[in-house]
Amino acid sequence: KELSVLIRAEMIAATLIPLILNIIWTPAIGLLTGNKYGSVNQHTFLILSFCIPFQYIINIIWSAHFAKDRLKTILRITAVTFCIVLAGDLLFIPLYGSTGAALVFLAAMIVEYFNYMRSSGLSKIKETWLSLLTCLLAAVISGFTAIYFLEDTPGRLVLAISLFFLLVLATRQLQITDIQFVHQLVRKKKSLA
């Protein structure tokens, strides 16, 4: 239960934060850089945002492997990921620039995620794949809906965040019992200290 709540909470954070950042990216970065880097890098930032949820799950499984002294497995998976990034960058950066590098990195993260899932008993916990997929879809639907229907950034933020939380509640990625469980866990840890 604790691990399931942790994974669902991390997936909500790993998709909500990039959702917000993607909505404010162009106006905020444009303002900070005199309109030099906001819209130019918007697609690259969007692609890299898809890497974040995969990285969160990879970090959990990596930590479990490290705790079990499965360094050979970690090294093998890291080497495969390195080879994908190296070969992909050599091929795609000359053709597509930073967007190509971002696509290669996303592909490498997805392959690394699947390699860690194959090598871990944590893959039996459905949240390691279901929460990732559900929260990612909720963020994509929320973001594209907000951008399609509204022009102003504050309106987009309100609509996207509201729709995101409706979707994660409807799909039971966020549950009232989770909040109660975390509250009880924190209270128990305080009483032990």
Salt bridges, closest charged atoms under 4 A:
GLU127 OE2 - ARG8 NE 3.84
ASP178 OD2 - ARG8 NH1 2.32
